[in-house]
């Protein structure tokens, strides 16, 4: 009786370890799968939420500069004609 409880506990422990390994494999495979970004950059972005805020601020700044440049090009083009 004592041996069967030990065997069941060992089997459950092994199954738990295998389950965790399968989950971790799935996570790593999902991160490493294709996309535009480098997988290591994806991981770094996921681990640093403050970086996302900085990226959003920089993207907003880029859009604003682009809009200002487009407005400047339109006014320069009108004065040449």
C-alpha angles and dihedrals in degrees: 000000000000091000093053092053090051091048092050091048091049091048092050090049092051092047090049091052091048091049092051090049092052091050092048091048090053092050094049092045090051091051094046095047119110128284138123095283127073109255092237091053090051091053093047091050091049092051095047112054092174088064090061090057090051091048091051091050092049091048090052090050091050091052092049092050091048091051091049091048092050090051090048092050091051093052092046091049092051094051092052093057 
